[in-house]
Amino acid sequence: MKIVLLDAKTLGEDLDLTVFEQFGELCIYQTTSYEETYDRIKDAEIVITNKVIIDENLLELTPKLKLICIAATGMNNVDLQAAKRNSVTVKNVAGYSTKSVVQHTFSMALYLLEKMAYYDKTVKNGTWTKSGLFTDVSQPFYEIAGKKWGIIGMGTIGQEVAKIATAFGAEVNYYSTSGKNLKHGYPHKSLEFILRDSDIISIHAPLNEDTYELINEMNLSYIKEDAILLNLGRGGIIDETDLSYELDRKRFYAGLDVLEQEPLQPANRLNEIKHKERLLITPHIAWTSMEARQKLLEGIVKNIKLFLEGP
């Protein structure tokens, strides 16, 4: 059996990928462009992909292909209907990164809330040393306790964020982007209420027709001064150009782990904002703790074993 891993680099160099050799001949590619994909998978029976696109055209041209393992939760890089028509099973791995994403949510929130970038710079450039004072309160910061935390997208990750925010002493409200996920022990509010009322807003929603550019110039103005807006859902939920202009107009803060086009492109207006201290961008790493990636690897192995064992 031939197994092809198309984008190993996205999984990191610290995982032992030889675990897949137990299933047959393993061929690993660090990255794969769309143009390279056919030649690499034409003889494969199992393909492992994180973000490489496998569309209808490729599925029609690869009759040997039996299983696609997506090294992620999202499945939008594979044409699922075409896979079904061609008798190709598609398996993802769900839930592996919940703890990692939740932790990163609070890392970003606390970094912005406590002005960490400012104080780190103040110490390292000698300003604190020259001050002669034992402390520095030139940039006030606040506690999560007593603040209002609004969650957009109350799936598994949103629920875990809600629990921890509550443990910090925050008051939690949420907005369901589907309008169906309403059975939780927290108040469900309108999107406008969440944006207007919250001190911290975190997005944990999928990208679909209901959420694309959900946050834009029409509602960004609702966000109050000194509030924090975090996107750990999907790029495209926030209109990044609109956000960049609003960050220049009003003093609030944004933390983005996802962008509509990744990596960050030179032409992205976010590169030009005047108040760079108001923006934190991390390179889509919320899901990548060592523990999460190890669980992901184990999940892929499990999916292959279950497929080979049959119904």
Secondary structure, DSSP 8 states (H G I E B T S, - for coil): -EEEES-GGGG-TTS-GGGGGGGSEEEE-S---HHHHHHHHTT-SEEEESS--B-HHHHHT-TT--EEEESSS--TTB-HHHHHHTT-EEE---STTHHHHHHHHHHHHHHHHTTHHHHHHHHHTTHHHHH--S---SS----STT-EEEEE--SHHHHHHHHHHHHHT-EEEEE-SSS----SSS-B--HHHHHHH-SEEEE----STTTTT-BSTTTGGGS-TT-EEEE-S-TTSB-HHHHHHHHHHS--EEEES--SSSS--TT-GGGG-S-GGGEEE--S-TT--HHHHHHHHHHHHHHHHHHHH--
